[in-house]
């Protein structure tokens, strides 16, 4: 349904995305309206499309899908609009004087003949021009919103565009619509390409080809790849993305490499941010591994003490891994499930703390951080929280992002398989040159959501001290999930399934829904009782 009303009060506005809760005066009543309403102010008259919904806390609300501002036309509407404080230098008293003087011509005077405002006592020519300029700026900004709405770009994104390009937004977009891809979230290349072609951009435009190449590389990054074979990239962009001649893509690829927006190495093409991230990670981790570090003595004594304190008995390979961490600046410990990685973390924390070395324990996800906190008894943070990164979808991928410096002498990162190259770059950037870095993970476990396979690449590089854990411990060996995982990794197909009181089953069923129902209602409750 469509409603027309004047904004009486703005109850809440999210500064990032312009989500707004406001009070809307319609006829002789007021309603609460919610939606993405950039550039609205008290006194604005809006024509809104949406529907009434019932919020479980706040009750009946009008949820706005789309809206447009309406020029106030009655003297009362104009006076309320101007007196709302939206225009610098005009309050309720001045607004009343202006409307009393010019009536229905007020809007025209403000836009085109501001010098007439000097007929009102107290308004100088300078002030009159400032009032007019402020008023016109507000309406010019709104024209940006209307322009974007024509092409299906919602008001939630309008604020981002205005912040990026200011009053020149329409001009910038008309010249090169593909700039929108770098600014808008949730609006992909295909949507912007459609806008560009409708604005008259040629299919062979360098703007279009350049954007198509970057789109293909971003698509690859979303699938975990920091780079793509050049010949595959050219073929994909020319035939699938843009349907243009290959030589046009090749020419633009050369131009992008020359401008250092893309990098080429060993036949692969990288977006600059991923190339620099990989380069930074490689350089920093080598530098850390070669740096001078405090030598630790009497390691065997320390191992005996911690075994007694924790009432455990370390295997030879676990002791070897702990020694490596005490003797080297950068160490990677890898092993499958049940091989004692968590025990090693507990031992290391105890030894480092006794030596007066503060430890930062972290993991890439909230769940992983919570698990390691529960198993070690020590607080673990997510990498984002430790680095004070915020959401990367808000900050974007900025290799030079100013991360929070980590002052701890030791940083232990668990579940390294889930750390992508951009996050690893931020982590290494945050470390002091004398920080001890211990990376722990299983390269066969969950891969990172972002691009890059940092853990696997570090293991394969053989450039840092790496300790592999092979032995499965008694409690873990009782789990068919763990033993089968190791067998599969070793190429052994003789796996154990459907063992009584086991935890690895092959379920036959008519549908996944039936299988899930059986699991939740019968099998899992039985296992819990056991």
C-alpha positions as a printed NumPy array, in Angstrom:
array([[  0.   ,   0.   ,   0.   ],
       [  1.019,   3.63 ,  -0.463],
       [  1.073,   6.242,   2.305],
       [  1.901,   9.941,   2.24 ],
       [  3.005,  11.645,   5.429],
       [  5.382,  14.083,   7.078],
       [  8.217,  12.908,   9.328],
       [  7.504,  14.192,  12.839],
       [ 10.344,  12.462,  14.714],
       [ 13.347,  10.276,  13.87 ],
       [ 13.53 ,   7.705,  16.644],
       [ 16.587,   5.777,  15.407],
       [ 18.984,   5.806,  12.452],
       [ 21.791,   3.374,  11.676],
       [ 24.568,   5.639,  10.377],
       [ 26.098,   2.858,   8.282],
       [ 23.124,   1.7  ,   6.227],
       [ 20.479,   4.401,   6.989],
       [ 17.993,   1.947,   8.495],
       [ 15.547,   4.309,  10.199],
       [ 12.685,   4.202,  12.653],
       [ 10.542,   7.309,  12.495],
       [  7.175,   8.748,  13.434],
       [  5.095,   9.618,  10.365],
       [  2.231,  12.138,  10.572],
       [ -0.627,  11.126,   8.268],
       [ -3.783,  13.234,   8.282],
       [ -4.602,  13.574,  11.995],
       [ -2.746,  10.508,  13.253],
       [  0.813,   9.249,  13.68 ],
       [  2.261,   5.858,  12.782],
       [  5.66 ,   4.257,  13.334],
       [  7.479,   3.604,  10.055],
       [ 10.683,   1.589,   9.517],
       [ 12.957,   1.048,   6.521],
       [ 16.121,   2.17 ,   4.732],
       [ 15.617,   5.93 ,   4.504],
       [ 18.827,   7.763,   3.581],
       [ 18.908,  11.57 ,   3.656],
       [ 15.544,  11.998,   5.378],
       [ 14.99 ,  14.635,   8.03 ],
       [ 12.284,  15.816,  10.372],
       [  9.798,  17.788,   8.323],
       [ 10.31 ,  15.777,   5.105],
       [  7.149,  14.704,   3.33 ],
       [  7.48 ,  11.224,   1.857],
       [  5.386,   8.991,  -0.37 ],
       [  6.089,   5.482,   0.899],
       [  5.24 ,   2.036,  -0.462],
       [  5.14 ,  -0.887,   1.936],
       [  2.943,  -2.817,   4.328],
       [  1.887,  -2.875,   7.953],
       [  3.596,  -5.537,  10.066],
       [  3.37 ,  -6.52 ,  13.736],
       [  6.708,  -6.431,  15.573],
       [  6.797,  -8.831,  18.537],
       [  8.198,  -6.069,  20.788],
       [  7.251,  -2.709,  19.241],
       [  3.832,  -3.592,  17.866],
       [  2.276,  -2.3  ,  14.657],
       [  4.718,  -0.66 ,  12.199],
       [  4.652,   0.402,   8.564],
       [  7.544,  -1.357,   6.833],
       [  8.734,   0.82 ,   3.92 ],
       [ 10.037,  -0.937,   0.801],
       [ 10.483,   2.136,  -1.448],
       [  9.829,   5.814,  -0.967],
       [ 10.329,   9.224,  -2.49 ],
       [ 10.4  ,  12.716,  -1.094],
       [  7.578,  15.065,  -1.996],
       [  8.055,  18.822,  -2.209],
       [  5.973,  20.414,   0.564],
       [  3.188,  22.509,  -1.014],
       [  0.972,  23.901,   1.74 ],
       [  2.23 ,  26.82 ,   3.825],
       [  1.98 ,  24.668,   6.957],
       [  4.07 ,  21.875,   5.417],
       [  6.721,  24.315,   4.136],
       [  6.975,  26.079,   7.497],
       [  7.354,  22.804,   9.393],
       [  9.936,  21.551,   6.886],
       [ 12.107,  24.692,   6.979],
       [ 11.78 ,  25.059,  10.733],
       [ 12.924,  21.48 ,  11.469],
       [ 16.594,  22.501,  11.599],
       [ 17.443,  20.757,   8.347],
       [ 18.74 ,  24.014,   6.813],
       [ 21.59 ,  25.704,   8.614],
       [ 20.618,  29.152,   9.814],
       [ 16.865,  28.587,   9.648],
       [ 14.889,  27.799,  12.793],
       [ 11.152,  27.888,  13.536],
       [ 11.07 ,  31.687,  13.901],
       [ 12.907,  32.396,  10.635],
       [ 10.886,  29.743,   8.854],
       [  7.648,  31.429,   9.932],
       [  8.867,  34.806,   8.648],
       [  9.89 ,  33.346,   5.261],
       [  6.584,  31.531,   4.728],
       [  4.542,  34.533,   5.885],
       [  6.399,  36.663,   3.346],
       [  6.489,  34.353,   0.302],
       [  3.769,  31.772,   0.952],
       [  3.464,  29.141,  -1.783],
       [  6.402,  30.696,  -3.687],
       [  8.85 ,  29.922,  -0.851],
       [ 10.382,  26.828,  -2.486],
       [ 10.926,  28.668,  -5.796],
       [ 12.535,  31.63 ,  -3.951],
       [ 14.886,  29.313,  -2.06 ],
       [ 15.94 ,  27.543,  -5.245],
       [ 16.214,  30.329,  -7.782],
       [ 15.886,  33.818,  -6.238],
       [ 17.563,  33.67 ,  -2.81 ],
       [ 18.426,  37.399,  -2.891],
       [ 14.735,  38.128,  -2.182],
       [ 15.222,  36.605,   1.276],
       [ 17.015,  39.829,   2.23 ],
       [ 13.574,  41.487,   2.312],
       [ 13.174,  39.753,   5.671],
       [ 14.726,  41.63 ,   8.555],
       [ 17.9  ,  39.95 ,   9.851],
       [ 18.766,  38.029,   6.661],
       [ 21.821,  39.421,   4.867],
       [ 22.689,  38.622,   1.254],
       [ 25.469,  36.256,   2.414],
       [ 23.099,  34.438,   4.736],
       [ 20.413,  34.278,   2.034],
       [ 22.844,  32.592,  -0.366],
       [ 23.942,  30.12 ,   2.327],
       [ 20.321,  29.206,   3.052],
       [ 19.687,  28.666,  -0.67 ],
       [ 22.858,  26.605,  -1.117],
       [ 21.992,  24.336,   1.83 ],
       [ 18.446,  23.861,   0.544],
       [ 19.608,  23.031,  -2.995],
       [ 22.26 ,  20.6  ,  -1.732],
       [ 19.592,  18.639,   0.121],
       [ 17.488,  18.317,  -3.029],
       [ 20.47 ,  17.493,  -5.236],
       [ 21.381,  14.638,  -2.899],
       [ 17.838,  13.355,  -3.245],
       [ 18.155,  13.392,  -7.03 ],
       [ 20.961,  10.847,  -6.599],
       [ 18.575,   8.519,  -4.762],
       [ 15.923,   8.9  ,  -7.478],
       [ 18.518,   8.273, -10.205],
       [ 19.664,   5.043,  -8.524],
       [ 16.128,   3.822,  -7.91 ],
       [ 15.484,   3.95 , -11.658],
       [ 18.104,   1.222, -12.048],
       [ 16.918,  -0.949,  -9.177],
       [ 19.551,   0.179,  -6.666],
       [ 17.793,   0.454,  -3.326],
       [ 17.988,   3.288,  -0.852],
       [ 20.083,   1.15 ,   1.512],
       [ 22.996,   1.594,  -0.905],
       [ 22.394,   5.256,  -1.761],
       [ 24.189,   6.475,   1.348],
       [ 27.327,   4.489,   0.459],
       [ 27.417,   5.971,  -3.03 ],
       [ 26.966,   9.532,  -1.789],
       [ 29.722,   9.065,   0.813],
       [ 32.042,   7.788,  -1.928],
       [ 31.332,  10.26 ,  -4.739],
       [ 29.485,  13.172,  -3.108],
       [ 27.558,  15.633,  -5.248],
       [ 29.216,  14.284,  -8.413],
       [ 27.67 ,  10.828,  -7.934],
       [ 25.359,  10.917, -10.954],
       [ 28.079,  12.263, -13.262],
       [ 30.607,   9.65 , -12.081],
       [ 28.127,   6.784, -12.515],
       [ 27.013,   7.926, -15.963],
       [ 30.644,   8.06 , -17.11 ],
       [ 31.618,   4.682, -15.649],
       [ 28.799,   2.694, -13.991],
       [ 31.246,  -0.074, -13.089],
       [ 32.57 ,   2.   , -10.171],
       [ 29.412,   0.849,  -8.375],
       [ 30.841,  -2.662,  -7.993],
       [ 33.515,  -1.391,  -5.605],
       [ 31.014,   0.579,  -3.524],
       [ 27.84 ,  -1.485,  -3.344],
       [ 27.323,  -4.64 ,  -1.32 ],
       [ 24.91 ,  -7.194,  -2.673],
       [ 24.959,  -5.684,  -6.18 ],
       [ 27.133,  -7.808,  -8.455],
       [ 28.757,  -7.374, -11.846],
       [ 25.777,  -8.63 , -13.843],
       [ 23.391,  -6.106, -12.28 ],
       [ 25.831,  -3.234, -12.821],
       [ 26.588,  -4.427, -16.358],
       [ 22.882,  -4.226, -17.14 ],
       [ 22.779,  -0.65 , -15.821],
       [ 25.876,   0.272, -17.837],
       [ 24.511,  -1.075, -21.103],
       [ 21.194,   0.721, -20.51 ],
       [ 23.152,   3.962, -20.027],
       [ 24.761,   3.498, -23.428],
       [ 28.145,   2.081, -22.43 ],
       [ 29.593,   0.118, -25.376],
       [ 29.998,  -3.654, -25.015],
       [ 33.671,  -3.244, -25.975],
       [ 34.271,  -0.366, -23.533],
       [ 37.537,  -0.67 , -21.614],
       [ 35.546,   0.104, -18.445],
       [ 33.383,  -2.954, -19.103],
       [ 36.239,  -5.297, -20.02 ],
       [ 38.353,  -4.17 , -17.056],
       [ 35.43 ,  -4.722, -14.699],
       [ 34.67 ,  -8.123, -16.256],
       [ 38.242,  -9.289, -15.661],
       [ 38.159,  -8.184, -12.016],
       [ 34.748,  -9.774, -11.571],
       [ 36.115, -13.12 , -12.798],
       [ 39.043, -12.901, -10.375],
       [ 36.732, -12.018,  -7.472],
       [ 34.576, -14.984,  -8.433],
       [ 37.663, -17.2  ,  -8.218],
       [ 38.529, -15.683,  -4.818],
       [ 35.051, -16.543,  -3.541],
       [ 35.869, -20.131,  -4.472],
       [ 39.127, -20.004,  -2.513],
       [ 41.639, -19.116,  -5.233],
       [ 44.026, -16.164,  -4.949],
       [ 44.989, -16.441,  -8.629],
       [ 43.903, -17.898, -11.973],
       [ 45.818, -19.218, -14.979],
       [ 46.014, -16.339, -17.468],
       [ 44.855, -18.388, -20.456],
       [ 41.829, -19.692, -18.497],
       [ 40.981, -16.191, -17.31 ],
       [ 41.02 , -14.762, -20.852],
       [ 38.836, -17.579, -22.155],
       [ 36.314, -17.31 , -19.297],
       [ 35.988, -13.513, -19.522],
       [ 35.756, -13.35 , -23.312],
       [ 33.35 , -16.255, -23.802],
       [ 31.304, -16.507, -20.601],
       [ 31.308, -13.136, -18.858],
       [ 31.375, -10.546, -21.657],
       [ 31.033, -12.315, -25.02 ],
       [ 33.751, -10.183, -26.636],
       [ 36.851, -10.947, -28.711],
       [ 39.786, -12.502, -26.839],
       [ 42.227,  -9.854, -28.046],
       [ 40.184,  -7.128, -26.305],
       [ 40.502,  -8.985, -22.996],
       [ 44.223,  -9.56 , -23.577],
       [ 44.787,  -5.847, -24.265],
       [ 42.921,  -4.744, -21.134],
       [ 44.722,  -7.377, -19.073],
       [ 48.031,  -5.853, -20.177],
       [ 46.805,  -2.385, -19.201],
       [ 45.674,  -3.558, -15.756],
       [ 49.026,  -5.232, -15.133],
       [ 50.825,  -2.048, -16.189],
       [ 48.665,  -0.047, -13.749],
       [ 49.497,  -2.658, -11.037],
       [ 45.826,  -3.371, -10.433],
       [ 46.657,  -6.96 , -11.355],
       [ 49.862,  -8.945, -10.972],
       [ 51.234, -11.783, -13.07 ],
       [ 53.546, -14.545, -11.902],
       [ 54.381, -17.943, -13.419],
       [ 51.438, -17.713, -15.791],
       [ 48.934, -16.841, -13.067],
       [ 46.999, -13.58 , -12.643],
       [ 46.346, -12.085,  -9.189],
       [ 44.198,  -9.213,  -7.99 ],
       [ 46.646,  -6.774,  -6.404],
       [ 45.258,  -7.225,  -2.874],
       [ 45.747, -11.002,  -2.912],
       [ 49.186, -10.79 ,  -4.517],
       [ 50.355,  -8.305,  -1.895],
       [ 48.794, -10.348,   0.911],
       [ 50.644, -13.486,  -0.191],
       [ 53.876, -11.534,  -0.617],
       [ 53.521,  -9.941,   2.831],
       [ 52.786, -13.282,   4.494],
       [ 55.809, -14.952,   2.897],
       [ 58.206, -12.124,   3.775],
       [ 56.995, -11.604,   7.34 ],
       [ 56.889, -15.256,   8.319],
       [ 60.423, -15.814,   6.989],
       [ 61.645, -12.715,   8.798],
       [ 60.049, -13.864,  12.076],
       [ 61.488, -17.376,  11.757],
       [ 65.018, -15.981,  11.31 ],
       [ 64.851, -13.376,  14.078],
       [ 66.788, -13.703,  17.315],
       [ 64.76 , -15.212,  20.147],
       [ 65.348, -15.825,  23.819],
       [ 67.   , -19.22 ,  24.355],
       [ 65.244, -21.498,  26.824],
       [ 67.261, -23.832,  29.025],
       [ 66.475, -27.035,  30.975],
       [ 63.655, -27.991,  28.626],
       [ 63.47 , -31.622,  29.824],
       [ 63.075, -30.393,  33.415],
       [ 60.258, -28.109,  32.37 ],
       [ 58.547, -30.978,  30.539],
       [ 58.734, -33.226,  33.61 ],
       [ 57.292, -30.469,  35.81 ],
       [ 54.346, -29.774,  33.542],
       [ 53.572, -33.487,  33.148],
       [ 53.285, -33.783,  36.938],
       [ 51.253, -30.592,  37.24 ],
       [ 48.735, -31.633,  34.549],
       [ 48.838, -35.362,  35.464],
       [ 49.655, -36.383,  31.905],
       [ 52.301, -38.365,  30.089],
       [ 53.517, -36.877,  26.828],
       [ 54.556, -39.115,  23.963],
       [ 57.959, -38.698,  22.333],
       [ 56.441, -36.902,  19.32 ],
       [ 54.517, -34.529,  21.596],
       [ 57.705, -33.732,  23.535],
       [ 59.502, -33.16 ,  20.245],
       [ 56.784, -30.714,  19.162],
       [ 56.947, -28.83 ,  22.49 ],
       [ 60.756, -28.609,  22.283],
       [ 60.497, -27.171,  18.791],
       [ 58.139, -24.466,  20.065],
       [ 60.491, -23.567,  22.896],
       [ 63.589, -23.509,  20.699],
       [ 62.247, -21.697,  17.599],
       [ 60.539, -18.407,  16.795],
       [ 57.953, -19.818,  14.355],
       [ 56.645, -23.388,  14.541],
       [ 53.831, -25.208,  12.779],
       [ 52.264, -28.261,  14.426],
       [ 49.977, -30.372,  12.278],
       [ 48.115, -33.597,  12.868],
       [ 44.755, -35.23 ,  12.371],
       [ 41.979, -35.493,  14.975],
       [ 42.897, -37.19 ,  18.239],
       [ 46.668, -36.728,  17.868],
       [ 47.071, -34.548,  20.986],
       [ 47.286, -31.015,  19.564],
       [ 45.173, -29.546,  22.382],
       [ 47.354, -31.236,  25.023],
       [ 50.407, -29.586,  23.473],
       [ 48.689, -26.175,  23.652],
       [ 47.977, -26.687,  27.396],
       [ 51.603, -27.705,  28.023],
       [ 52.982, -24.718,  26.122],
       [ 50.755, -22.238,  27.939],
       [ 51.902, -23.604,  31.306],
       [ 55.602, -23.393,  30.391],
       [ 55.411, -19.93 ,  28.816],
       [ 53.468, -18.506,  31.762],
       [ 55.995, -19.888,  34.233],
       [ 58.716, -18.166,  32.187],
       [ 56.83 , -14.874,  32.516],
       [ 55.847, -14.799,  28.855],
       [ 52.274, -13.647,  28.207],
       [ 50.343, -15.695,  25.653],
       [ 47.598, -14.712,  23.212],
       [ 45.512, -17.748,  22.332],
       [ 43.288, -17.345,  19.276],
       [ 41.336, -19.08 ,  16.518],
       [ 39.67 , -17.931,  13.285],
       [ 36.047, -18.49 ,  14.362],
       [ 33.967, -17.939,  17.486],
       [ 33.153, -21.625,  17.795],
       [ 36.815, -22.647,  17.499],
       [ 37.83 , -20.019,  20.067],
       [ 35.125, -21.225,  22.477],
       [ 36.22 , -24.852,  22.064],
       [ 39.868, -24.107,  22.793],
       [ 38.85 , -22.004,  25.819],
       [ 36.836, -24.941,  27.184],
       [ 39.578, -27.521,  26.591],
       [ 42.527, -25.462,  27.894],
       [ 40.853, -23.34 ,  30.57 ],
       [ 42.496, -20.255,  29.039],
       [ 40.657, -17.424,  27.311],
       [ 40.905, -17.615,  23.538],
       [ 39.801, -14.836,  21.21 ],
       [ 38.808, -14.824,  17.587],
       [ 41.462, -13.338,  15.328],
       [ 39.066, -10.536,  14.401],
       [ 38.581,  -9.618,  18.049],
       [ 42.285,  -9.897,  18.833],
       [ 43.17 ,  -7.645,  15.901],
       [ 40.128,  -5.357,  16.4  ],
       [ 39.315,  -5.855,  12.745],
       [ 35.543,  -5.525,  12.75 ],
       [ 33.679,  -6.98 ,   9.8  ],
       [ 35.735,  -7.34 ,   6.645],
       [ 32.586,  -6.831,   4.613],
       [ 32.457,  -3.305,   6.113],
       [ 36.165,  -2.485,   5.902],
       [ 36.717,  -4.258,   2.584],
       [ 40.027,  -5.973,   1.752],
       [ 42.576,  -3.306,   2.559],
       [ 46.068,  -4.755,   2.84 ],
       [ 47.258,  -1.583,   4.59 ],
       [ 44.459,  -1.702,   7.188],
       [ 45.749,  -0.473,  10.554],
       [ 45.307,  -3.538,  12.758],
       [ 45.669,  -3.554,  16.521],
       [ 49.271,  -4.419,  17.513],
       [ 49.632,  -7.561,  19.628],
       [ 51.959,  -7.029,  22.592],
       [ 52.079, -10.657,  23.788],
       [ 55.411, -12.457,  23.633],
       [ 53.716, -15.613,  22.328],
       [ 50.799, -15.997,  19.912],
       [ 49.216, -19.43 ,  19.476],
       [ 46.743, -19.86 ,  16.604],
       [ 44.559, -22.965,  16.64 ],
       [ 42.484, -24.318,  13.706],
       [ 44.898, -22.77 ,  11.2  ],
       [ 43.232, -24.541,   8.276],
       [ 40.438, -21.94 ,   8.45 ],
       [ 42.767, -18.922,   8.217],
       [ 42.777, -17.314,   4.749],
       [ 45.611, -15.298,   3.251],
       [ 44.087, -11.875,   3.977],
       [ 43.501, -12.69 ,   7.649],
       [ 47.003, -14.168,   7.906],
       [ 48.396, -10.964,   6.443],
       [ 46.597,  -8.925,   9.126],
       [ 47.829, -11.249,  11.888],
       [ 51.47 , -11.072,  10.83 ],
       [ 51.227,  -7.323,  10.424],
       [ 50.109,  -7.085,  14.065],
       [ 53.062,  -9.041,  15.478],
       [ 56.184,  -7.478,  16.958],
       [ 59.447,  -8.658,  15.384],
       [ 60.346, -10.721,  18.466],
       [ 56.954, -12.415,  18.901],
       [ 56.966, -16.204,  19.054],
       [ 54.329, -17.594,  16.659],
       [ 52.92 , -21.11 ,  16.985],
       [ 50.489, -22.32 ,  14.327],
       [ 48.402, -25.422,  15.004],
       [ 46.005, -27.163,  12.653],
       [ 45.061, -30.011,  10.371],
       [ 45.249, -29.264,   6.644],
       [ 42.585, -31.92 ,   6.034],
       [ 40.067, -30.112,   8.221],
       [ 37.709, -27.246,   7.253],
       [ 39.26 , -24.921,   4.691],
       [ 39.104, -21.14 ,   4.969],
       [ 36.052, -19.312,   3.673],
       [ 38.295, -16.696,   2.083],
       [ 40.942, -17.167,  -0.591],
       [ 44.175, -19.033,  -0.016],
       [ 45.252, -22.263,   1.697],
       [ 47.771, -20.825,   4.147],
       [ 48.299, -23.886,   6.332],
       [ 48.817, -26.318,   3.438],
       [ 51.1  , -23.885,   1.608],
       [ 53.259, -23.324,   4.693],
       [ 53.608, -27.078,   5.22 ],
       [ 54.508, -27.668,   1.558],
       [ 57.012, -24.789,   1.524],
       [ 59.216, -26.492,   4.167],
       [ 60.485, -23.012,   5.067],
       [ 59.468, -23.072,   8.734],
       [ 59.898, -25.702,  11.461],
       [ 57.006, -28.166,  11.103],
       [ 56.135, -31.026,  13.435],
       [ 53.678, -33.723,  12.37 ],
       [ 51.675, -35.683,  14.944],
       [ 50.799, -39.207,  13.802],
       [ 49.874, -41.147,  16.941],
       [ 46.158, -41.393,  17.797],
       [ 45.547, -41.462,  21.565],
       [ 43.485, -44.1  ,  23.363],
       [ 40.298, -42.098,  23.945],
       [ 40.326, -40.715,  20.398],
       [ 41.132, -44.162,  18.983],
       [ 37.803, -45.415,  20.342],
       [ 35.983, -43.082,  17.962],
       [ 35.288, -44.524,  14.516],
       [ 34.937, -40.966,  13.204],
       [ 38.575, -40.266,  14.053],
       [ 40.022, -43.638,  13.042],
       [ 38.07 , -43.62 ,   9.772],
       [ 39.229, -40.072,   9.035],
       [ 42.847, -41.161,   9.358],
       [ 42.237, -44.269,   7.225],
       [ 40.641, -42.211,   4.454],
       [ 43.546, -39.748,   4.488],
       [ 45.944, -42.685,   4.216],
       [ 44.009, -44.169,   1.29 ],
       [ 42.722, -47.115,   3.36 ],
       [ 39.121, -47.94 ,   2.33 ],
       [ 38.666, -50.564,   5.066],
       [ 36.613, -48.257,   7.296],
       [ 34.476, -49.281,  10.276],
       [ 30.76 , -48.526,  10.096],
       [ 27.593, -49.398,  12.021],
       [ 29.488, -50.756,  15.03 ],
       [ 27.327, -51.211,  18.129],
       [ 27.734, -48.239,  20.493],
       [ 29.904, -46.605,  17.821],
       [ 29.704, -43.11 ,  16.393],
       [ 30.07 , -43.741,  12.619],
       [ 27.003, -45.016,  10.79 ],
       [ 25.809, -45.485,   7.247],
       [ 22.105, -44.667,   7.198],
       [ 19.722, -45.991,   4.591],
       [ 16.466, -44.083,   4.234],
       [ 13.837, -42.953,   1.812],
       [ 14.679, -39.271,   2.3  ],
       [ 17.188, -37.012,   4.102],
       [ 14.282, -35.675,   6.173],
       [ 13.483, -39.138,   7.513],
       [ 17.156, -39.763,   8.281],
       [ 17.433, -36.451,  10.13 ],
       [ 14.229, -37.16 ,  12.084],
       [ 15.565, -40.553,  13.157],
       [ 18.887, -39.06 ,  14.216],
       [ 17.311, -36.317,  16.306],
       [ 14.521, -38.341,  17.872],
       [ 16.12 , -41.769,  18.407],
       [ 19.843, -42.261,  17.756],
       [ 21.343, -39.118,  19.298],
       [ 19.247, -39.218,  22.51 ],
       [ 20.363, -42.853,  22.987],
       [ 24.025, -41.873,  22.531],
       [ 23.611, -39.072,  25.057],
       [ 22.346, -41.545,  27.662],
       [ 25.34 , -43.822,  27.014]])
